């Protein structure tokens, strides 16, 4: 079963925050275990830039900071949940450079890749 949602109708959040959050998960597919379900930081940035290119006006610096903060929040929350799941033995530990923890590490290692 597949569901498609019009997120503008489902959530009350600023557009830049929604773009930043979505940039962290837009490739997610946990059904196919043969591939990494999360986008890289570069793919997340490209998503946000592509989104912005279809808007009537470019994001302001403040809107970019909001998008980046929303992306970081989503990644940090995912890393926290992943850490908890690994600690509880609910999922196998793929290591600190994979999944949400790897994405959070990548953001910390190269801030130029952040949104």
C-alpha positions as CSV (number, residue, x, y, z in Angstrom):
1,X,0.0,0.0,0.0
2,X,1.3,3.5,-0.9
3,X,0.0,6.8,0.4
4,X,0.7,10.2,-1.0
5,X,0.1,13.3,1.1
6,X,-0.2,17.0,0.2
7,X,2.0,18.1,3.1
8,X,0.7,21.7,2.9
9,X,-2.6,20.2,4.0
10,X,-1.3,17.9,6.7
11,X,1.1,20.1,8.7
12,X,1.3,23.7,9.9
13,X,4.9,24.8,9.5
14,X,6.8,27.5,7.6
15,X,7.8,26.6,4.1
16,X,11.6,26.8,4.7
17,X,11.2,24.5,7.7
18,X,9.2,22.0,5.7
19,X,11.8,22.1,2.9
20,X,14.6,21.4,5.4
21,X,12.8,18.6,7.0
22,X,11.8,17.0,3.7
23,X,15.3,17.3,2.4
24,X,16.4,14.9,5.2
25,X,14.0,12.2,4.2
26,X,12.9,12.7,0.5
27,X,14.7,9.5,-0.6
28,X,13.6,7.3,2.3
29,X,12.5,3.8,1.4
30,X,12.9,1.4,4.3
31,X,11.4,-1.4,2.3
32,X,14.5,-2.0,0.1
33,X,17.3,-3.1,2.5
34,X,19.8,-3.3,-0.4
35,X,20.2,0.5,-0.5
36,X,20.8,3.4,1.9
37,X,17.3,4.9,2.5
38,X,18.6,8.4,3.4
39,X,19.9,11.1,1.2
40,X,23.4,12.3,1.6
41,X,24.0,15.9,2.7
42,X,24.8,16.8,-0.9
43,X,21.5,15.3,-2.1
44,X,19.6,17.1,0.6
45,X,21.1,20.4,-0.4
46,X,20.4,19.7,-4.1
47,X,16.8,19.0,-3.1
48,X,16.4,22.3,-1.3
49,X,18.1,24.2,-4.1
50,X,15.8,22.5,-6.7
51,X,12.8,23.3,-4.6
52,X,13.8,27.0,-4.3
53,X,14.3,27.3,-8.1
54,X,10.5,26.7,-8.5
55,X,9.5,29.4,-6.1
56,X,8.5,32.9,-7.1
57,X,11.3,34.4,-5.0
58,X,14.5,32.9,-3.7
59,X,14.8,32.0,0.0
60,X,16.3,34.8,2.1
61,X,19.3,34.1,4.3
62,X,17.0,33.7,7.3
63,X,14.8,31.2,5.4
64,X,17.9,29.2,4.4
65,X,19.0,29.2,8.1
66,X,15.5,28.0,9.0
67,X,15.6,25.2,6.4
68,X,19.1,24.2,7.6
69,X,17.9,24.1,11.3
70,X,14.9,22.0,10.3
71,X,17.2,19.6,8.4
72,X,19.6,19.4,11.3
73,X,16.7,18.8,13.8
74,X,15.4,15.9,11.6
75,X,18.8,14.3,11.3
76,X,19.7,14.7,15.0
77,X,16.3,13.2,16.0
78,X,16.7,10.3,13.6
79,X,20.3,9.7,15.0
80,X,18.9,9.7,18.5
81,X,16.2,7.2,17.6
82,X,18.7,5.0,15.7
83,X,21.1,5.1,18.7
84,X,18.3,4.0,21.0
85,X,17.1,1.2,18.7
86,X,20.7,-0.1,18.4
87,X,21.2,0.1,22.1
88,X,18.0,-1.8,22.7
89,X,18.9,-4.4,20.1
90,X,15.9,-3.6,17.9
91,X,18.0,-3.1,14.8
92,X,21.5,-4.2,13.9
93,X,24.3,-1.7,14.4
94,X,25.5,-0.6,10.9
95,X,28.2,1.6,12.5
96,X,28.5,5.3,13.2
97,X,29.1,6.2,9.5
98,X,25.8,4.8,8.2
99,X,22.2,5.8,8.6
100,X,21.1,8.8,10.6
101,X,24.3,8.7,12.7
102,X,26.4,8.8,9.6
103,X,24.3,11.7,8.2
104,X,24.7,13.6,11.4
105,X,28.4,13.0,11.4
106,X,28.7,14.2,7.8
107,X,27.0,17.4,8.7
108,X,29.4,18.0,11.6
109,X,32.5,17.1,9.5
110,X,31.8,19.5,6.6
111,X,29.5,22.4,7.4
112,X,29.8,23.5,3.8
113,X,27.5,20.5,2.9
114,X,24.7,21.7,5.2
115,X,21.7,23.4,3.6
